[in-house]
Amino acid sequence: MTKITKNERTVFLYPDEDGYIIAEVPSLPGCISQGETRQEALQNIQEAITLHLEVLEERGELIPEDNIEITSVKL
C-alpha cells in the first residue's frame, strides 16, 4: 500500500455520461469536481480540496485523514 503524505489526498477519477472526468475525494465527503480532461479535473479538485479543508478549519471541525485503501477483487 502506498503511504499518503499529509499534503496528499486519494482522488478517484472516472468518466461521466457526458464525457467529463469526475474527480472525487473519498476521505472528504462531498468534495467533488470535474473537468473536460484528466488534467483539468485534477487542477479543479486541487482547488476544491483546498477550499473544503479551509471550510472545515473555519468551522472548527476535524480534518479526516486520508486512510483510503484501493484494491481489487476477482469475481
N, CA, C, O and CB atoms as a CASP TS submission, in Angstrom:
PFRMAT TS
TARGET T0000
AUTHOR 0000-0000-0000
METHOD Language model
MODEL 1
PARENT N/A
ATOM      1  N   MET     1       0.844  -1.177   0.000  1.00  0.00           N
ATOM      2  CA  MET     1       0.000   0.000   0.000  1.00  0.00           C
ATOM      3  C   MET     1       0.890   1.241   0.000  1.00  0.00           C
ATOM      4  O   MET     1       1.865   1.311   0.747  1.00  0.00           O
ATOM      5  CB  MET     1      -0.960  -0.002   1.220  1.00  0.00           C
ATOM      6  N   THR     2       0.554   2.208  -0.831  1.00  0.00           N
ATOM      7  CA  THR     2       1.302   3.454  -0.917  1.00  0.00           C
ATOM      8  C   THR     2       0.936   4.352   0.251  1.00  0.00           C
ATOM      9  O   THR     2      -0.242   4.542   0.555  1.00  0.00           O
ATOM     10  CB  THR     2       1.031   4.168  -2.255  1.00  0.00           C
ATOM     11  N   LYS     3       1.948   4.901   0.903  1.00  0.00           N
ATOM     12  CA  LYS     3       1.729   5.806   2.035  1.00  0.00           C
ATOM     13  C   LYS     3       1.409   7.202   1.509  1.00  0.00           C
ATOM     14  O   LYS     3       2.158   7.757   0.705  1.00  0.00           O
ATOM     15  CB  LYS     3       2.977   5.844   2.972  1.00  0.00           C
ATOM     16  N   ILE     4       0.301   7.760   1.963  1.00  0.00           N
ATOM     17  CA  ILE     4      -0.108   9.107   1.569  1.00  0.00           C
ATOM     18  C   ILE     4       0.466  10.095   2.577  1.00  0.00           C
ATOM     19  O   ILE     4       0.330   9.901   3.785  1.00  0.00           O
ATOM     20  CB  ILE     4      -1.667   9.229   1.486  1.00  0.00           C
ATOM     21  N   THR     5       1.107  11.156   2.086  1.00  0.00           N
ATOM     22  CA  THR     5       1.647  12.168   2.986  1.00  0.00           C
ATOM     23  C   THR     5       0.530  13.118   3.416  1.00  0.00           C
ATOM     24  O   THR     5      -0.573  13.089   2.870  1.00  0.00           O
ATOM     25  CB  THR     5       2.803  12.952   2.308  1.00  0.00           C
ATOM     26  N   LYS     6       0.834  13.948   4.394  1.00  0.00           N
ATOM     27  CA  LYS     6      -0.163  14.884   4.928  1.00  0.00           C
ATOM     28  C   LYS     6      -0.685  15.834   3.858  1.00  0.00           C
ATOM     29  O   LYS     6      -1.828  16.285   3.940  1.00  0.00           O
ATOM     30  CB  LYS     6       0.431  15.685   6.078  1.00  0.00           C
ATOM     31  N   ASN     7       0.123  16.140   2.870  1.00  0.00           N
ATOM     32  CA  ASN     7      -0.272  17.087   1.828  1.00  0.00           C
ATOM     33  C   ASN     7      -0.809  16.409   0.576  1.00  0.00           C
ATOM     34  O   ASN     7      -0.824  17.007  -0.500  1.00  0.00           O
ATOM     35  CB  ASN     7       0.896  17.954   1.461  1.00  0.00           C
ATOM     36  N   GLU     8      -1.251  15.161   0.714  1.00  0.00           N
ATOM     37  CA  GLU     8      -1.803  14.432  -0.421  1.00  0.00           C
ATOM     38  C   GLU     8      -3.164  13.854  -0.059  1.00  0.00           C
ATOM     39  O   GLU     8      -3.449  13.601   1.112  1.00  0.00           O
ATOM     40  CB  GLU     8      -0.845  13.314  -0.870  1.00  0.00           C
ATOM     41  N   ARG     9      -3.985  13.651  -1.051  1.00  0.00           N
ATOM     42  CA  ARG     9      -5.286  13.014  -0.890  1.00  0.00           C
ATOM     43  C   ARG     9      -5.497  12.021  -2.021  1.00  0.00           C
ATOM     44  O   ARG     9      -5.096  12.269  -3.159  1.00  0.00           O
ATOM     45  CB  ARG     9      -6.423  14.065  -0.860  1.00  0.00           C
ATOM     46  N   THR    10      -6.124  10.907  -1.706  1.00  0.00           N
ATOM     47  CA  THR    10      -6.509   9.951  -2.734  1.00  0.00           C
ATOM     48  C   THR    10      -7.677  10.548  -3.518  1.00  0.00           C
ATOM     49  O   THR    10      -8.640  11.038  -2.929  1.00  0.00           O
ATOM     50  CB  THR    10      -6.891   8.562  -2.109  1.00  0.00           C
ATOM     51  N   VAL    11      -7.588  10.504  -4.839  1.00  0.00           N
ATOM     52  CA  VAL    11      -8.626  11.052  -5.710  1.00  0.00           C
ATOM     53  C   VAL    11      -9.070   9.964  -6.667  1.00  0.00           C
ATOM     54  O   VAL    11      -8.247   9.325  -7.322  1.00  0.00           O
ATOM     55  CB  VAL    11      -8.119  12.305  -6.488  1.00  0.00           C
ATOM     56  N   PHE    12     -10.378   9.756  -6.744  1.00  0.00           N
ATOM     57  CA  PHE    12     -10.942   8.841  -7.733  1.00  0.00           C
ATOM     58  C   PHE    12     -11.270   9.644  -8.978  1.00  0.00           C
ATOM     59  O   PHE    12     -11.859  10.721  -8.888  1.00  0.00           O
ATOM     60  CB  PHE    12     -12.211   8.107  -7.182  1.00  0.00           C
ATOM     61  N   LEU    13     -10.894   9.130 -10.133  1.00  0.00           N
ATOM     62  CA  LEU    13     -11.237   9.741 -11.423  1.00  0.00           C
ATOM     63  C   LEU    13     -12.077   8.746 -12.212  1.00  0.00           C
ATOM     64  O   LEU    13     -11.744   7.565 -12.306  1.00  0.00           O
ATOM     65  CB  LEU    13      -9.949  10.151 -12.227  1.00  0.00           C
ATOM     66  N   TYR    14     -13.176   9.247 -12.779  1.00  0.00           N
ATOM     67  CA  TYR    14     -13.999   8.380 -13.613  1.00  0.00           C
ATOM     68  C   TYR    14     -14.813   9.245 -14.581  1.00  0.00           C
ATOM     69  O   TYR    14     -15.125  10.396 -14.277  1.00  0.00           O
ATOM     70  CB  TYR    14     -14.936   7.488 -12.738  1.00  0.00           C
ATOM     71  N   PRO    15     -15.154   8.688 -15.741  1.00  0.00           N
ATOM     72  CA  PRO    15     -15.901   9.466 -16.728  1.00  0.00           C
ATOM     73  C   PRO    15     -17.390   9.512 -16.373  1.00  0.00           C
ATOM     74  O   PRO    15     -17.936   8.562 -15.812  1.00  0.00           O
ATOM     75  CB  PRO    15     -15.708   8.872 -18.136  1.00  0.00           C
ATOM     76  N   ASP    16     -18.038  10.639 -16.712  1.00  0.00           N
ATOM     77  CA  ASP    16     -19.486  10.685 -16.561  1.00  0.00           C
ATOM     78  C   ASP    16     -20.127  10.451 -17.928  1.00  0.00           C
ATOM     79  O   ASP    16     -19.428  10.274 -18.926  1.00  0.00           O
ATOM     80  CB  ASP    16     -19.946  12.046 -15.951  1.00  0.00           C
ATOM     81  N   GLU    17     -21.437  10.451 -17.968  1.00  0.00           N
ATOM     82  CA  GLU    17     -22.140  10.126 -19.214  1.00  0.00           C
ATOM     83  C   GLU    17     -21.997  11.202 -20.289  1.00  0.00           C
ATOM     84  O   GLU    17     -22.292  10.951 -21.458  1.00  0.00           O
ATOM     85  CB  GLU    17     -23.600   9.904 -18.928  1.00  0.00           C
ATOM     86  N   ASP    18     -21.544  12.409 -19.899  1.00  0.00           N
ATOM     87  CA  ASP    18     -21.363  13.492 -20.872  1.00  0.00           C
ATOM     88  C   ASP    18     -19.921  13.617 -21.360  1.00  0.00           C
ATOM     89  O   ASP    18     -19.603  14.518 -22.136  1.00  0.00           O
ATOM     90  CB  ASP    18     -21.804  14.807 -20.264  1.00  0.00           C
ATOM     91  N   GLY    19     -19.046  12.713 -20.906  1.00  0.00           N
ATOM     92  CA  GLY    19     -17.667  12.739 -21.357  1.00  0.00           C
ATOM     93  C   GLY    19     -16.717  13.525 -20.468  1.00  0.00           C
ATOM     94  O   GLY    19     -15.516  13.569 -20.732  1.00  0.00           O
ATOM     95  N   TYR    20     -17.240  14.146 -19.419  1.00  0.00           N
ATOM     96  CA  TYR    20     -16.368  14.850 -18.472  1.00  0.00           C
ATOM     97  C   TYR    20     -15.687  13.841 -17.553  1.00  0.00           C
ATOM     98  O   TYR    20     -16.153  12.714 -17.390  1.00  0.00           O
ATOM     99  CB  TYR    20     -17.174  15.887 -17.639  1.00  0.00           C
ATOM    100  N   ILE    21     -14.597  14.262 -16.966  1.00  0.00           N
ATOM    101  CA  ILE    21     -13.901  13.440 -15.981  1.00  0.00           C
ATOM    102  C   ILE    21     -14.309  13.950 -14.601  1.00  0.00           C
ATOM    103  O   ILE    21     -14.123  15.125 -14.287  1.00  0.00           O
ATOM    104  CB  ILE    21     -12.332  13.490 -16.178  1.00  0.00           C
ATOM    105  N   ILE    22     -14.859  13.069 -13.790  1.00  0.00           N
ATOM    106  CA  ILE    22     -15.250  13.402 -12.428  1.00  0.00           C
ATOM    107  C   ILE    22     -14.065  13.094 -11.514  1.00  0.00           C
ATOM    108  O   ILE    22     -13.412  12.061 -11.660  1.00  0.00           O
ATOM    109  CB  ILE    22     -16.535  12.609 -11.987  1.00  0.00           C
ATOM    110  N   ALA    23     -13.796  13.990 -10.581  1.00  0.00           N
ATOM    111  CA  ALA    23     -12.742  13.803  -9.574  1.00  0.00           C
ATOM    112  C   ALA    23     -13.405  13.874  -8.208  1.00  0.00           C
ATOM    113  O   ALA    23     -14.076  14.853  -7.881  1.00  0.00           O
ATOM    114  CB  ALA    23     -11.595  14.886  -9.712  1.00  0.00           C
ATOM    115  N   GLU    24     -13.209  12.826  -7.413  1.00  0.00           N
ATOM    116  CA  GLU    24     -13.863  12.726  -6.111  1.00  0.00           C
ATOM    117  C   GLU    24     -12.837  12.334  -5.057  1.00  0.00           C
ATOM    118  O   GLU    24     -11.972  11.493  -5.301  1.00  0.00           O
ATOM    119  CB  GLU    24     -15.024  11.702  -6.150  1.00  0.00           C
ATOM    120  N   VAL    25     -12.942  12.951  -3.879  1.00  0.00           N
ATOM    121  CA  VAL    25     -12.023  12.683  -2.778  1.00  0.00           C
ATOM    122  C   VAL    25     -12.795  11.900  -1.712  1.00  0.00           C
ATOM    123  O   VAL    25     -13.561  12.490  -0.950  1.00  0.00           O
ATOM    124  CB  VAL    25     -11.420  14.020  -2.189  1.00  0.00           C
ATOM    125  N   PRO    26     -12.603  10.582  -1.649  1.00  0.00           N
ATOM    126  CA  PRO    26     -13.409   9.777  -0.726  1.00  0.00           C
ATOM    127  C   PRO    26     -13.191  10.098   0.753  1.00  0.00           C
ATOM    128  O   PRO    26     -14.091   9.877   1.563  1.00  0.00           O
ATOM    129  CB  PRO    26     -13.117   8.334  -0.953  1.00  0.00           C
ATOM    130  N   SER    27     -12.035  10.607   1.115  1.00  0.00           N
ATOM    131  CA  SER    27     -11.791  10.932   2.526  1.00  0.00           C
ATOM    132  C   SER    27     -12.397  12.276   2.927  1.00  0.00           C
ATOM    133  O   SER    27     -12.399  12.626   4.107  1.00  0.00           O
ATOM    134  CB  SER    27     -10.296  10.946   2.805  1.00  0.00           C
ATOM    135  N   LEU    28     -12.914  13.032   1.949  1.00  0.00           N
ATOM    136  CA  LEU    28     -13.580  14.313   2.210  1.00  0.00           C
ATOM    137  C   LEU    28     -14.970  14.257   1.572  1.00  0.00           C
ATOM    138  O   LEU    28     -15.156  14.744   0.457  1.00  0.00           O
ATOM    139  CB  LEU    28     -12.740  15.531   1.643  1.00  0.00           C
ATOM    140  N   PRO    29     -15.933  13.674   2.258  1.00  0.00           N
ATOM    141  CA  PRO    29     -17.273  13.523   1.667  1.00  0.00           C
ATOM    142  C   PRO    29     -17.810  14.847   1.126  1.00  0.00           C
ATOM    143  O   PRO    29     -17.782  15.877   1.799  1.00  0.00           O
ATOM    144  CB  PRO    29     -18.248  12.960   2.704  1.00  0.00           C
ATOM    145  N   GLY    30     -18.295  14.782  -0.105  1.00  0.00           N
ATOM    146  CA  GLY    30     -18.837  15.969  -0.756  1.00  0.00           C
ATOM    147  C   GLY    30     -17.822  16.763  -1.550  1.00  0.00           C
ATOM    148  O   GLY    30     -18.187  17.725  -2.225  1.00  0.00           O
ATOM    149  N   CYS    31     -16.560  16.383  -1.486  1.00  0.00           N
ATOM    150  CA  CYS    31     -15.514  17.089  -2.227  1.00  0.00           C
ATOM    151  C   CYS    31     -15.386  16.447  -3.605  1.00  0.00           C
ATOM    152  O   CYS    31     -14.691  15.447  -3.785  1.00  0.00           O
ATOM    153  CB  CYS    31     -14.145  17.051  -1.459  1.00  0.00           C
ATOM    154  N   ILE    32     -16.074  17.049  -4.569  1.00  0.00           N
ATOM    155  CA  ILE    32     -16.152  16.509  -5.929  1.00  0.00           C
ATOM    156  C   ILE    32     -15.972  17.661  -6.910  1.00  0.00           C
ATOM    157  O   ILE    32     -16.430  18.776  -6.659  1.00  0.00           O
ATOM    158  CB  ILE    32     -17.515  15.766  -6.175  1.00  0.00           C
ATOM    159  N   SER    33     -15.310  17.390  -8.020  1.00  0.00           N
ATOM    160  CA  SER    33     -15.173  18.372  -9.087  1.00  0.00           C
ATOM    161  C   SER    33     -15.167  17.623 -10.411  1.00  0.00           C
ATOM    162  O   SER    33     -15.394  16.414 -10.452  1.00  0.00           O
ATOM    163  CB  SER    33     -13.874  19.233  -8.914  1.00  0.00           C
ATOM    164  N   GLN    34     -14.908  18.340 -11.475  1.00  0.00           N
ATOM    165  CA  GLN    34     -14.882  17.717 -12.798  1.00  0.00           C
ATOM    166  C   GLN    34     -14.042  18.560 -13.735  1.00  0.00           C
ATOM    167  O   GLN    34     -13.643  19.678 -13.408  1.00  0.00           O
ATOM    168  CB  GLN    34     -16.312  17.539 -13.362  1.00  0.00           C
ATOM    169  N   GLY    35     -13.783  18.002 -14.905  1.00  0.00           N
ATOM    170  CA  GLY    35     -13.071  18.724 -15.944  1.00  0.00           C
ATOM    171  C   GLY    35     -13.291  18.052 -17.274  1.00  0.00           C
ATOM    172  O   GLY    35     -13.704  16.895 -17.346  1.00  0.00           O
ATOM    173  N   GLU    36     -13.010  18.790 -18.324  1.00  0.00           N
ATOM    174  CA  GLU    36     -13.139  18.208 -19.661  1.00  0.00           C
ATOM    175  C   GLU    36     -12.027  17.222 -19.948  1.00  0.00           C
ATOM    176  O   GLU    36     -12.189  16.318 -20.768  1.00  0.00           O
ATOM    177  CB  GLU    36     -13.144  19.299 -20.716  1.00  0.00           C
ATOM    178  N   THR    37     -10.881  17.392 -19.270  1.00  0.00           N
ATOM    179  CA  THR    37      -9.744  16.487 -19.427  1.00  0.00           C
ATOM    180  C   THR    37      -9.309  16.004 -18.043  1.00  0.00           C
ATOM    181  O   THR    37      -9.733  16.544 -17.021  1.00  0.00           O
ATOM    182  CB  THR    37      -8.560  17.191 -20.175  1.00  0.00           C
ATOM    183  N   ARG    38      -8.466  14.992 -18.031  1.00  0.00           N
ATOM    184  CA  ARG    38      -7.912  14.487 -16.771  1.00  0.00           C
ATOM    185  C   ARG    38      -7.161  15.599 -16.050  1.00  0.00           C
ATOM    186  O   ARG    38      -7.335  15.792 -14.846  1.00  0.00           O
ATOM    187  CB  ARG    38      -6.975  13.281 -17.025  1.00  0.00           C
ATOM    188  N   GLN    39      -6.331  16.327 -16.782  1.00  0.00           N
ATOM    189  CA  GLN    39      -5.531  17.401 -16.191  1.00  0.00           C
ATOM    190  C   GLN    39      -6.418  18.497 -15.597  1.00  0.00           C
ATOM    191  O   GLN    39      -6.161  18.978 -14.493  1.00  0.00           O
ATOM    192  CB  GLN    39      -4.591  18.001 -17.242  1.00  0.00           C
ATOM    193  N   GLU    40      -7.445  18.882 -16.319  1.00  0.00           N
ATOM    194  CA  GLU    40      -8.348  19.911 -15.817  1.00  0.00           C
ATOM    195  C   GLU    40      -9.089  19.428 -14.569  1.00  0.00           C
ATOM    196  O   GLU    40      -9.266  20.189 -13.618  1.00  0.00           O
ATOM    197  CB  GLU    40      -9.349  20.318 -16.904  1.00  0.00           C
ATOM    198  N   ALA    41      -9.518  18.174 -14.573  1.00  0.00           N
ATOM    199  CA  ALA    41     -10.200  17.614 -13.400  1.00  0.00           C
ATOM    200  C   ALA    41      -9.275  17.615 -12.186  1.00  0.00           C
ATOM    201  O   ALA    41      -9.708  17.927 -11.077  1.00  0.00           O
ATOM    202  CB  ALA    41     -10.691  16.181 -13.691  1.00  0.00           C
ATOM    203  N   LEU    42      -8.005  17.269 -12.388  1.00  0.00           N
ATOM    204  CA  LEU    42      -7.046  17.270 -11.275  1.00  0.00           C
ATOM    205  C   LEU    42      -6.780  18.687 -10.760  1.00  0.00           C
ATOM    206  O   LEU    42      -6.676  18.897  -9.552  1.00  0.00           O
ATOM    207  CB  LEU    42      -5.727  16.620 -11.713  1.00  0.00           C
ATOM    208  N   GLN    43      -6.671  19.641 -11.657  1.00  0.00           N
ATOM    209  CA  GLN    43      -6.485  21.032 -11.231  1.00  0.00           C
ATOM    210  C   GLN    43      -7.696  21.517 -10.440  1.00  0.00           C
ATOM    211  O   GLN    43      -7.552  22.171  -9.407  1.00  0.00           O
ATOM    212  CB  GLN    43      -6.246  21.945 -12.450  1.00  0.00           C
ATOM    213  N   ASN    44      -8.878  21.194 -10.929  1.00  0.00           N
ATOM    214  CA  ASN    44     -10.098  21.624 -10.261  1.00  0.00           C
ATOM    215  C   ASN    44     -10.260  20.970  -8.894  1.00  0.00           C
ATOM    216  O   ASN    44     -10.712  21.617  -7.949  1.00  0.00           O
ATOM    217  CB  ASN    44     -11.300  21.312 -11.125  1.00  0.00           C
ATOM    218  N   ILE    45      -9.899  19.703  -8.779  1.00  0.00           N
ATOM    219  CA  ILE    45     -10.064  19.031  -7.487  1.00  0.00           C
ATOM    220  C   ILE    45      -9.034  19.543  -6.481  1.00  0.00           C
ATOM    221  O   ILE    45      -9.310  19.564  -5.281  1.00  0.00           O
ATOM    222  CB  ILE    45      -9.934  17.499  -7.651  1.00  0.00           C
ATOM    223  N   GLN    46      -7.861  19.955  -6.944  1.00  0.00           N
ATOM    224  CA  GLN    46      -6.886  20.547  -6.026  1.00  0.00           C
ATOM    225  C   GLN    46      -7.475  21.802  -5.378  1.00  0.00           C
ATOM    226  O   GLN    46      -7.346  22.003  -4.170  1.00  0.00           O
ATOM    227  CB  GLN    46      -5.566  20.888  -6.771  1.00  0.00           C
ATOM    228  N   GLU    47      -8.112  22.630  -6.178  1.00  0.00           N
ATOM    229  CA  GLU    47      -8.751  23.835  -5.652  1.00  0.00           C
ATOM    230  C   GLU    47      -9.901  23.470  -4.716  1.00  0.00           C
ATOM    231  O   GLU    47     -10.062  24.078  -3.658  1.00  0.00           O
ATOM    232  CB  GLU    47      -9.261  24.720  -6.803  1.00  0.00           C
ATOM    233  N   ALA    48     -10.700  22.476  -5.108  1.00  0.00           N
ATOM    234  CA  ALA    48     -11.831  22.051  -4.278  1.00  0.00           C
ATOM    235  C   ALA    48     -11.350  21.507  -2.927  1.00  0.00           C
ATOM    236  O   ALA    48     -11.970  21.772  -1.897  1.00  0.00           O
ATOM    237  CB  ALA    48     -12.662  20.982  -5.014  1.00  0.00           C
ATOM    238  N   ILE    49     -10.256  20.753  -2.926  1.00  0.00           N
ATOM    239  CA  ILE    49      -9.706  20.218  -1.673  1.00  0.00           C
ATOM    240  C   ILE    49      -9.268  21.355  -0.762  1.00  0.00           C
ATOM    241  O   ILE    49      -9.577  21.356   0.430  1.00  0.00           O
ATOM    242  CB  ILE    49      -8.516  19.271  -1.955  1.00  0.00           C
ATOM    243  N   THR    50      -8.553  22.318  -1.317  1.00  0.00           N
ATOM    244  CA  THR    50      -8.083  23.459  -0.527  1.00  0.00           C
ATOM    245  C   THR    50      -9.261  24.193   0.107  1.00  0.00           C
ATOM    246  O   THR    50      -9.231  24.498   1.299  1.00  0.00           O
ATOM    247  CB  THR    50      -7.263  24.426  -1.406  1.00  0.00           C
ATOM    248  N   LEU    51     -10.289  24.476  -0.675  1.00  0.00           N
ATOM    249  CA  LEU    51     -11.463  25.175  -0.159  1.00  0.00           C
ATOM    250  C   LEU    51     -12.213  24.332   0.872  1.00  0.00           C
ATOM    251  O   LEU    51     -12.673  24.854   1.888  1.00  0.00           O
ATOM    252  CB  LEU    51     -12.396  25.546  -1.306  1.00  0.00           C
ATOM    253  N   HIS    52     -12.331  23.052   0.614  1.00  0.00           N
ATOM    254  CA  HIS    52     -13.020  22.137   1.534  1.00  0.00           C
ATOM    255  C   HIS    52     -12.321  22.124   2.893  1.00  0.00           C
ATOM    256  O   HIS    52     -12.970  22.210   3.935  1.00  0.00           O
ATOM    257  CB  HIS    52     -13.072  20.705   0.943  1.00  0.00           C
ATOM    258  N   LEU    53     -10.986  22.014   2.870  1.00  0.00           N
ATOM    259  CA  LEU    53     -10.218  21.993   4.112  1.00  0.00           C
ATOM    260  C   LEU    53     -10.324  23.332   4.850  1.00  0.00           C
ATOM    261  O   LEU    53     -10.406  23.352   6.078  1.00  0.00           O
ATOM    262  CB  LEU    53      -8.746  21.666   3.821  1.00  0.00           C
ATOM    263  N   GLU    54     -10.324  24.441   4.119  1.00  0.00           N
ATOM    264  CA  GLU    54     -10.478  25.763   4.739  1.00  0.00           C
ATOM    265  C   GLU    54     -11.815  25.871   5.464  1.00  0.00           C
ATOM    266  O   GLU    54     -11.879  26.400   6.574  1.00  0.00           O
ATOM    267  CB  GLU    54     -10.361  26.873   3.678  1.00  0.00           C
ATOM    268  N   VAL    55     -12.873  25.377   4.849  1.00  0.00           N
ATOM    269  CA  VAL    55     -14.199  25.427   5.466  1.00  0.00           C
ATOM    270  C   VAL    55     -14.222  24.574   6.733  1.00  0.00           C
ATOM    271  O   VAL    55     -14.756  25.001   7.756  1.00  0.00           O
ATOM    272  CB  VAL    55     -15.283  24.947   4.471  1.00  0.00           C
ATOM    273  N   LEU    56     -13.650  23.379   6.672  1.00  0.00           N
ATOM    274  CA  LEU    56     -13.604  22.529   7.862  1.00  0.00           C
ATOM    275  C   LEU    56     -12.864  23.225   8.999  1.00  0.00           C
ATOM    276  O   LEU    56     -13.311  23.197  10.146  1.00  0.00           O
ATOM    277  CB  LEU    56     -12.932  21.186   7.538  1.00  0.00           C
ATOM    278  N   GLU    57     -11.732  23.851   8.679  1.00  0.00           N
ATOM    279  CA  GLU    57     -10.954  24.561   9.693  1.00  0.00           C
ATOM    280  C   GLU    57     -11.741  25.736  10.267  1.00  0.00           C
ATOM    281  O   GLU    57     -11.741  25.939  11.482  1.00  0.00           O
ATOM    282  CB  GLU    57      -9.629  25.054   9.100  1.00  0.00           C
ATOM    283  N   GLU    58     -12.410  26.512   9.417  1.00  0.00           N
ATOM    284  CA  GLU    58     -13.202  27.662   9.868  1.00  0.00           C
ATOM    285  C   GLU    58     -14.319  27.232  10.813  1.00  0.00           C
ATOM    286  O   GLU    58     -14.651  27.944  11.760  1.00  0.00           O
ATOM    287  CB  GLU    58     -13.794  28.405   8.665  1.00  0.00           C
ATOM    288  N   ARG    59     -14.891  26.070  10.550  1.00  0.00           N
ATOM    289  CA  ARG    59     -15.977  25.554  11.386  1.00  0.00           C
ATOM    290  C   ARG    59     -15.458  24.855  12.649  1.00  0.00           C
ATOM    291  O   ARG    59     -16.238  24.468  13.519  1.00  0.00           O
ATOM    292  CB  ARG    59     -16.837  24.587  10.579  1.00  0.00           C
ATOM    293  N   GLY    60     -14.155  24.701  12.734  1.00  0.00           N
ATOM    294  CA  GLY    60     -13.575  24.013  13.878  1.00  0.00           C
ATOM    295  C   GLY    60     -13.779  22.510  13.846  1.00  0.00           C
ATOM    296  O   GLY    60     -13.695  21.841  14.876  1.00  0.00           O
ATOM    297  N   GLU    61     -14.048  21.982  12.661  1.00  0.00           N
ATOM    298  CA  GLU    61     -14.276  20.543  12.509  1.00  0.00           C
ATOM    299  C   GLU    61     -12.953  19.821  12.303  1.00  0.00           C
ATOM    300  O   GLU    61     -11.977  20.404  11.831  1.00  0.00           O
ATOM    301  CB  GLU    61     -15.230  20.260  11.328  1.00  0.00           C
ATOM    302  N   LEU    62     -12.936  18.552  12.662  1.00  0.00           N
ATOM    303  CA  LEU    62     -11.746  17.740  12.458  1.00  0.00           C
ATOM    304  C   LEU    62     -11.538  17.491  10.965  1.00  0.00           C
ATOM    305  O   LEU    62     -12.495  17.315  10.211  1.00  0.00           O
ATOM    306  CB  LEU    62     -11.858  16.403  13.225  1.00  0.00           C
ATOM    307  N   ILE    63     -10.289  17.480  10.563  1.00  0.00           N
ATOM    308  CA  ILE    63      -9.955  17.168   9.180  1.00  0.00           C
ATOM    309  C   ILE    63      -9.668  15.676   9.109  1.00  0.00           C
ATOM    310  O   ILE    63      -8.723  15.198   9.736  1.00  0.00           O
ATOM    311  CB  ILE    63      -8.730  18.015   8.671  1.00  0.00           C
ATOM    312  N   PRO    64     -10.472  14.934   8.354  1.00  0.00           N
ATOM    313  CA  PRO    64     -10.283  13.487   8.288  1.00  0.00           C
ATOM    314  C   PRO    64      -8.958  13.113   7.628  1.00  0.00           C
ATOM    315  O   PRO    64      -8.484  13.784   6.710  1.00  0.00           O
ATOM    316  CB  PRO    64     -11.433  12.847   7.532  1.00  0.00           C
ATOM    317  N   GLU    65      -8.386  12.039   8.117  1.00  0.00           N
ATOM    318  CA  GLU    65      -7.169  11.520   7.497  1.00  0.00           C
ATOM    319  C   GLU    65      -7.528  10.837   6.190  1.00  0.00           C
ATOM    320  O   GLU    65      -8.661  10.399   5.990  1.00  0.00           O
ATOM    321  CB  GLU    65      -6.433  10.537   8.445  1.00  0.00           C
ATOM    322  N   ASP    66      -6.559  10.755   5.316  1.00  0.00           N
ATOM    323  CA  ASP    66      -6.743  10.028   4.066  1.00  0.00           C
ATOM    324  C   ASP    66      -6.246   8.608   4.303  1.00  0.00           C
ATOM    325  O   ASP    66      -5.070   8.309   4.096  1.00  0.00           O
ATOM    326  CB  ASP    66      -5.982  10.719   2.864  1.00  0.00           C
ATOM    327  N   ASN    67      -7.141   7.747   4.734  1.00  0.00           N
ATOM    328  CA  ASN    67      -6.766   6.369   5.035  1.00  0.00           C
ATOM    329  C   ASN    67      -7.485   5.392   4.105  1.00  0.00           C
ATOM    330  O   ASN    67      -7.899   4.305   4.508  1.00  0.00           O
ATOM    331  CB  ASN    67      -7.083   6.038   6.500  1.00  0.00           C
ATOM    332  N   ILE    68      -7.618   5.808   2.872  1.00  0.00           N
ATOM    333  CA  ILE    68      -8.309   5.009   1.865  1.00  0.00           C
ATOM    334  C   ILE    68      -7.344   3.968   1.293  1.00  0.00           C
ATOM    335  O   ILE    68      -6.212   4.284   0.924  1.00  0.00           O
ATOM    336  CB  ILE    68      -8.878   5.915   0.734  1.00  0.00           C
ATOM    337  N   GLU    69      -7.809   2.745   1.231  1.00  0.00           N
ATOM    338  CA  GLU    69      -7.025   1.680   0.593  1.00  0.00           C
ATOM    339  C   GLU    69      -7.736   1.292  -0.695  1.00  0.00           C
ATOM    340  O   GLU    69      -8.942   1.046  -0.711  1.00  0.00           O
ATOM    341  CB  GLU    69      -6.849   0.432   1.546  1.00  0.00           C
ATOM    342  N   ILE    70      -6.967   1.243  -1.768  1.00  0.00           N
ATOM    343  CA  ILE    70      -7.523   0.858  -3.063  1.00  0.00           C
ATOM    344  C   ILE    70      -7.024  -0.540  -3.396  1.00  0.00           C
ATOM    345  O   ILE    70      -5.825  -0.813  -3.360  1.00  0.00           O
ATOM    346  CB  ILE    70      -7.127   1.878  -4.183  1.00  0.00           C
ATOM    347  N   THR    71      -7.949  -1.404  -3.715  1.00  0.00           N
ATOM    348  CA  THR    71      -7.602  -2.781  -4.064  1.00  0.00           C
ATOM    349  C   THR    71      -8.624  -3.275  -5.088  1.00  0.00           C
ATOM    350  O   THR    71      -9.563  -2.555  -5.429  1.00  0.00           O
ATOM    351  CB  THR    71      -7.572  -3.712  -2.788  1.00  0.00           C
ATOM    352  N   SER    72      -8.444  -4.470  -5.563  1.00  0.00           N
ATOM    353  CA  SER    72      -9.403  -5.050  -6.490  1.00  0.00           C
ATOM    354  C   SER    72      -9.801  -6.434  -5.990  1.00  0.00           C
ATOM    355  O   SER    72      -9.078  -7.078  -5.230  1.00  0.00           O
ATOM    356  CB  SER    72      -8.815  -5.126  -7.926  1.00  0.00           C
ATOM    357  N   VAL    73     -10.955  -6.863  -6.433  1.00  0.00           N
ATOM    358  CA  VAL    73     -11.481  -8.159  -6.028  1.00  0.00           C
ATOM    359  C   VAL    73     -11.829  -8.931  -7.297  1.00  0.00           C
ATOM    360  O   VAL    73     -12.509  -8.411  -8.181  1.00  0.00           O
ATOM    361  CB  VAL    73     -12.733  -8.007  -5.085  1.00  0.00           C
ATOM    362  N   LYS    74     -11.358 -10.174  -7.382  1.00  0.00           N
ATOM    363  CA  LYS    74     -11.696 -11.010  -8.538  1.00  0.00           C
ATOM    364  C   LYS    74     -13.096 -11.568  -8.359  1.00  0.00           C
ATOM    365  O   LYS    74     -13.479 -11.987  -7.267  1.00  0.00           O
ATOM    366  CB  LYS    74     -10.669 -12.161  -8.719  1.00  0.00           C
ATOM    367  N   LEU    75     -13.848 -11.566  -9.443  1.00  0.00           N
ATOM    368  CA  LEU    75     -15.214 -12.101  -9.412  1.00  0.00           C
ATOM    369  C   LEU    75     -15.273 -13.447 -10.087  1.00  0.00           C
ATOM    370  O   LEU    75     -16.341 -14.055 -10.160  1.00  0.00           O
ATOM    371  CB  LEU    75     -16.192 -11.139 -10.083  1.00  0.00           C
TER
END
